[in-house]
Amino acid sequence: MSYLQFLITYWDVLLSGTLITLAQAGLSTALAVALSLSAGLMRIAPIRLVRWTATIYVEFFRGTSLLVQLYWIFFVLPLLGVSLDKYTAGFIGVGLNLGAYGAELVRSAILSVPRGQYEAALALNMPSMTRLRRIILPQAIVILLPSAGNLAIELLKATALVSLISVADLMFQVKQINATTFLSAQAFGTALVIYYIIARFIVTPVMRWLEQVMARRMGRA
């Protein structure tokens, strides 16, 4: 079978898997962003219990394998009375894992904002939440966006692991094709190209656009 015949035969299966991958990546990103902001802020909170809670989350999910975490969420939690379908377990596992890495980006970006910005906001008698929302976070976001772009690509690649809990994403479909046709080069080569296209022509441009938008808002364009 030529490569063109391979694409003609399996394009619908590959497209279906790609759409599931994009959906998993989108949902995982939404969860990871929420967790990153929350845990990152908690990591610098003045209350020790709040800091410790965030630290435990970050250290646990950064220090253990994403694959093991997915297995725990899908196979072990039902034994404890918490059952999630495979689709939900997939994006929750990826979001929890990458959110822990993102939390450290948020924490370090906030700490990188010049001290004079805090002092100026205090001099203006700004409430703490207004200070955070109007002064600190916008500058921190500009600082962290370049690194967040790398993390977004890592998240996309991490979604391939959800195939191991039978989520019918791109990698799952490719493995199914390979199991029935043994056309490993065509199947996995196509997956390689699709992942690259998503990373290069969707994730990267979106992150660069966000960098430009935030730079203009901060007067740095």
N, C-alpha and C positions, 0 to 999 in steps of 0.2 A: 504493500500500500504506500503510495506516494504521500508526501506531507500535505499536499493540497487535498487529496482524497481524505486524509485523516481529519483535516479541518472541516471539510464539507460534511463528513459523517458525524462528527462529535461536537460541532459548533454550539448546538443547543444545550448540550450537557455542560460544556465549558462556560457558556454564558450564564446558565443557571447558577453554577458554582461561583462565578465571579460576582454576581449580584449578591449572593449570600455573604461572600467575603467582604464586600463593600458595606453591607448592612451591619455585619459583626464589627467591622472597623469603626463605623460611625457611632454605634451604640457604645462600644468600648471607649471611644474617645470622649464621648459625653460624660460617661461615668468617671473616667480617669481625670478629666478636667475638674469636675466637681470635688473629687477626693483630693486632688493635688492642691487646690486652693484651700480647702478646709484643713487638711492635715498640715500644709505648709504654714498656715497662720497659727494653728494650734502648737506647732513646734516652737514658736517664739512667744507664746502666751506667757504672761506673768504668773499664772496659776500652775503650780507644779504638777498636779494631777492631770490637767489638760495636756501639758507637755509630755508627760509620761505615756498617756494614752496614745497620742500621735506617734511617739517614738516606738512604742511596741508594734503598732500597725506597720510603720515604715520598715523597721528592722525585720519583722517576720516576713513580709511579702517581698522584700529585696533579698533576703537571705535564704529563701527556699525556692525550689524549682517551680516554674509556672506549670509545667506538666503535672507535677504532683498536686499542686493547688487545684487544677482542673479536675483531677481524679477525686480529690477530697470533696469538692463541691458537688460533683455529679454522683459519685458512688458512695461516699461516706456520710454526707449530711442526711440522706434519707434514713439512715440507721438511727439518726438522732432526732428524727421527726420533721426534718426540713427537706422537702422534695422540690426540685426544680427540673423543668424540662431541659433537654440538652441544648437547645438554642439559647435559652436564658442563662444556663450555667456557663456557656461559652463566653458570652460577652461580659458577664459579671467577673469571671475568673481573670480574663485579660485586663479588664478595667481596674480591678483591685491591684493587680501586679504592677501595671504601668503607672497607676496613680501613686504608688509608693515612691517610684523614681521621680515622678513629677513633683511630689511634695518637697523633695530636697531642692529641686530647681527653684520652686517658689520661695522657699526659705532663704536660699542663698541670694536670690535676686532682691528680695526685700532688704536683706542685710547689706546689699551692695549700694542701695540708694544713699547718696551723701548725707551725712549727719546734719548738715546745715538745712536740709529740706524739712527734717523733723523739727528743728529748732525754730525755723521760720513759721511753720504751721502752729507751733505752740505759742509763738509770740503774737499770732493773730487770734489766739484764743479759740481755735477750732476744736470742736468735739472730736474725740478719738476716732469714731466711725467715719466722720466727714474727712478727717485727716487721712485716714487710710484709703478711703474711696476716691478722694479728689487729688491727693498729692502723692501718696506712697505707691499704691497699686499701679497707676498708669506708668510710672517710671520703672517699676519692677517688671511689668509686662514687656516693655521695650527691651530690657536687659535679658529676659529669659527666652524670648521668642526664637532666637537662632538655635539655642539648645533644644527648645521644644520641637523644632522642626525635625531634628534627628530622632527625638523620642517618638514623634508621630510615625516616622518610617519604621522604627523598631516595633511599634504597636501593630502596624499593618502586617509585618512579617510574623509577629507573635500569633496572629489570628490563625495561622496555618495549623497550630497545635489543636485547635478546636475540632479538627477532623478526627482526632483520636478519641473523642467522646461521641463520634458519629454525627456531628453537625455536617450537613451536606454542602460544605463550602467548596472552593476551588480545589484545594488539596485533596479533599475526600473524593471528589468526582474524578480527579486525575488518577488517584490510586485505584479507583474502581475500573477505569478504562484500562490501566496497565495490567490489572489482574485478569482481565478477560481477553486482552489482545497481545500482551507482552511487548507492546510498542513503547518501551521505556523512554527512548530518546525523544520520540515525538510527544509523548504525554508530559513528561517532566520538563522537557525543553519548552513546551508551550506555557506551562505554569510559570516557569522562570521568566519568560518574556512578559506575561500578563502582570505578574507582581512588579516587574521593573517599570512597565508602562504606568501602572497605578501610582507607584512611588514618584516617578520622574515627571509625569504629566498631570497628576491630580494633587497629590500631597504637597510636593515641593512648590508648585506655583501658588497654592492656597496659603502656605506658610509665608512665602515671600510677599504676597499681597498683604497679609496681616502685618508683617513687619513694616511695610511702606505706610499702611494706614496709621499704625500707632506712631511711627516716626513723624508723620505729618501732624498728627494731633499734638505731639509734644514739641513741634517746631524744629525737628531735627532733619527734615527732608532736605 
